[in-house]
Amino acid sequence: MGIEVCFSGELDRIGLLKKVLNKHNIPFAFNLPALKEGDLKVIGHLNHFQPEYIVTQGYVSSGESGDYMGLCDETVNILSGIGNDTKLYIKNSVYPAVGILSTELLEISWGSNCGVLIDTEHLLHTILAIREWSRSDKAIPSNDEEKECLKRYSFFVRSGKVICPLKSLKTLDLESQLMQVSADRYHISGSNTVITDAELINQAKIQDTPFHNYLISAVRKMKPTSITVKCSCLDGNHDLDVGLNSLKTLLELVSEKKLRGISR
């Protein structure tokens, strides 16, 4: 059992935390926000603390297919320059950050020699958003950039919306995405959406409900190396009660064999 630290730029405090965690033999990892200029140097500094892994998201797009593809390529460029001594992962994002579905996540992973970490809350939100956008907009590419984006990723971006051809929506679901990526690390929470009025929602705790049983079963089928329980709040802090209660429920569900297809 370990801890994942959301890095906010305070290296001195990270050093103090590492001493405490090392004293109690608690492994830790770093979780970075969307990439920006200068992050290559930051990741190098974080690697000095010898974390279990470092996970980050791709660059943030401005809303068109050409920009989206270019920033996927730029994400590959920066991550591939970090070096093999860092256990680096790319995490699926919520649009407009790049890296939202299996196709471009795998492209970034292969191009930069990094792993993939799946955030199920982000993924569920993305699937629901794409379904809504694709059904309310013309799901046909209208220019060369949209056609190229569709060819590369099976979707295209138009005016800040990610759009799939309607026939593709039949196979756009959580389990299909998990199977296609086959990641070894996961983020889960009790929520199935992440954005409300452009703000993070308070993440709900995991409970013994049909939805959470399904979610945990789907992740466990992937035989993960690690599952991180999320517990963020609107103010940017973390609700430890939510995190601990979620972790307790997760362990109980697994140990009691309540999950479909799961054994100890």
ChimeraX attribute file (.defattr): number of C-alpha atoms within 10 A of each C-alpha:
attribute: neighborCount
match mode: 1-to-1
recipient: residues
	/A:1	9
	/A:2	13
	/A:3	14
	/A:4	18
	/A:5	15
	/A:6	15
	/A:7	16
	/A:8	10
	/A:9	11
	/A:10	8
	/A:11	14
	/A:12	8
	/A:13	9
	/A:14	16
	/A:15	13
	/A:16	10
	/A:17	14
	/A:18	17
	/A:19	11
	/A:20	11
	/A:21	14
	/A:22	11
	/A:23	9
	/A:24	8
	/A:25	12
	/A:26	12
	/A:27	16
	/A:28	20
	/A:29	20
	/A:30	21
	/A:31	17
	/A:32	19
	/A:33	16
	/A:34	18
	/A:35	19
	/A:36	13
	/A:37	9
	/A:38	9
	/A:39	16
	/A:40	15
	/A:41	10
	/A:42	14
	/A:43	19
	/A:44	14
	/A:45	12
	/A:46	20
	/A:47	19
	/A:48	10
	/A:49	15
	/A:50	16
	/A:51	17
	/A:52	16
	/A:53	18
	/A:54	23
	/A:55	22
	/A:56	22
	/A:57	23
	/A:58	28
	/A:59	23
	/A:60	21
	/A:61	20
	/A:62	16
	/A:63	17
	/A:64	19
	/A:65	27
	/A:66	18
	/A:67	17
	/A:68	25
	/A:69	22
	/A:70	14
	/A:71	20
	/A:72	21
	/A:73	19
	/A:74	16
	/A:75	25
	/A:76	21
	/A:77	14
	/A:78	17
	/A:79	24
	/A:80	19
	/A:81	11
	/A:82	19
	/A:83	13
	/A:84	11
	/A:85	9
	/A:86	18
	/A:87	17
	/A:88	26
	/A:89	23
	/A:90	26
	/A:91	29
	/A:92	26
	/A:93	26
	/A:94	24
	/A:95	22
	/A:96	20
	/A:97	21
	/A:98	28
	/A:99	27
	/A:100	23
	/A:101	24
	/A:102	22
	/A:103	16
	/A:104	19
	/A:105	25
	/A:106	20
	/A:107	17
	/A:108	26
	/A:109	22
	/A:110	14
	/A:111	15
	/A:112	23
	/A:113	19
	/A:114	22
	/A:115	21
	/A:116	25
	/A:117	25
	/A:118	28
	/A:119	22
	/A:120	25
	/A:121	22
	/A:122	24
	/A:123	24
	/A:124	17
	/A:125	18
	/A:126	24
	/A:127	20
	/A:128	14
	/A:129	17
	/A:130	19
	/A:131	19
	/A:132	14
	/A:133	15
	/A:134	20
	/A:135	14
	/A:136	10
	/A:137	12
	/A:138	13
	/A:139	18
	/A:140	16
	/A:141	20
	/A:142	11
	/A:143	9
	/A:144	11
	/A:145	19
	/A:146	21
	/A:147	17
	/A:148	17
	/A:149	20
	/A:150	19
	/A:151	11
	/A:152	14
	/A:153	16
	/A:154	17
	/A:155	24
	/A:156	27
	/A:157	26
	/A:158	18
	/A:159	9
	/A:160	13
	/A:161	19
	/A:162	24
	/A:163	27
	/A:164	25
	/A:165	18
	/A:166	13
	/A:167	9
	/A:168	12
	/A:169	15
	/A:170	9
	/A:171	10
	/A:172	16
	/A:173	14
	/A:174	16
	/A:175	15
	/A:176	13
	/A:177	18
	/A:178	19
	/A:179	14
	/A:180	12
	/A:181	18
	/A:182	19
	/A:183	20
	/A:184	16
	/A:185	21
	/A:186	20
	/A:187	17
	/A:188	24
	/A:189	27
	/A:190	22
	/A:191	21
	/A:192	19
	/A:193	21
	/A:194	18
	/A:195	12
	/A:196	9
	/A:197	6
	/A:198	7
	/A:199	11
	/A:200	15
	/A:201	16
	/A:202	20
	/A:203	23
	/A:204	18
	/A:205	22
	/A:206	27
	/A:207	18
	/A:208	13
	/A:209	10
	/A:210	9
	/A:211	14
	/A:212	22
	/A:213	18
	/A:214	14
	/A:215	21
	/A:216	21
	/A:217	18
	/A:218	21
	/A:219	24
	/A:220	20
	/A:221	15
	/A:222	17
	/A:223	12
	/A:224	14
	/A:225	10
	/A:226	14
	/A:227	20
	/A:228	17
	/A:229	23
	/A:230	26
	/A:231	25
	/A:232	19
	/A:233	16
	/A:234	11
	/A:235	10
	/A:236	11
	/A:237	11
	/A:238	16
	/A:239	16
	/A:240	12
	/A:241	11
	/A:242	22
	/A:243	21
	/A:244	16
	/A:245	16
	/A:246	23
	/A:247	20
	/A:248	13
	/A:249	16
	/A:250	19
	/A:251	12
	/A:252	13
	/A:253	19
	/A:254	18
	/A:255	13
	/A:256	11
	/A:257	13
	/A:258	14
	/A:259	19
	/A:260	14
	/A:261	10
	/A:262	16
	/A:263	11
	/A:264	6
